[in-house]
Amino acid sequence: MDVSPVPDFIKEYAALGVDIITTSSKSEARVKDVEAILTILDDKISVLVGHSGVGKSTLINDLVPEAQRMTGDVNDVTGRGRHTSSSAIALPLINGGWIIDTPGIRAFGLSHLNKDRVIESFPDIYQVIQTCMPNCSHHEASCALNAWIESDSALKSERLIRVTSLRSLLEVKPVSDEQ
């Protein structure tokens, strides 16, 4: 089973101005795709992070053939990958730099972080929030983020995506001890 990318998900990253290369282990353009990825990764330290079965180790094997990382298929019934990597490993890239393969993520949470720490990871938004009223939850109509989104029509969609992402992260509830 080959899991294809979700177009809306890709659009969110495109709005952030990052390089995007979509590929598949079954793609006829795979060699060209891998060359493009290697060019982007030149002289950088990069980490592949994602759920089990998304192709992290498969991509590592294309980028660093001598790595011979173990790979597996996505389960046809559950749609989930099986954990084949049990530890992170850093591998040198042919043109300089490093690529780090990591085990698949089963769950991701930020509930252990203070909300201010989450906000600080959005430096542009963090500056705007400094003008908010004390105790602003950043969901109110009067929140400074709303005016910031509307203040630049060329950046409106990108800003909306970033603010929506932040607001979503701020809504994460801590896991109770009973769970």
Secondary structure, 3 states (H helix, E strand, C coil): CCCCCCHHHHHHHHCCCCCCCCCCCCCCCHHHHHHHHHHHHCCCEEEECCECCCCHHHHHHHHCHHHCCCCCCECCCCCCECCCCCCCEEEECCCCCEEEECCCECCCCCCCCCHHHHHHCCHHHHHHHCCCCCCCCCCCCCCHHHHHHHCCCCCHHHHHHHHHHHHHHHCCCCCCCCC
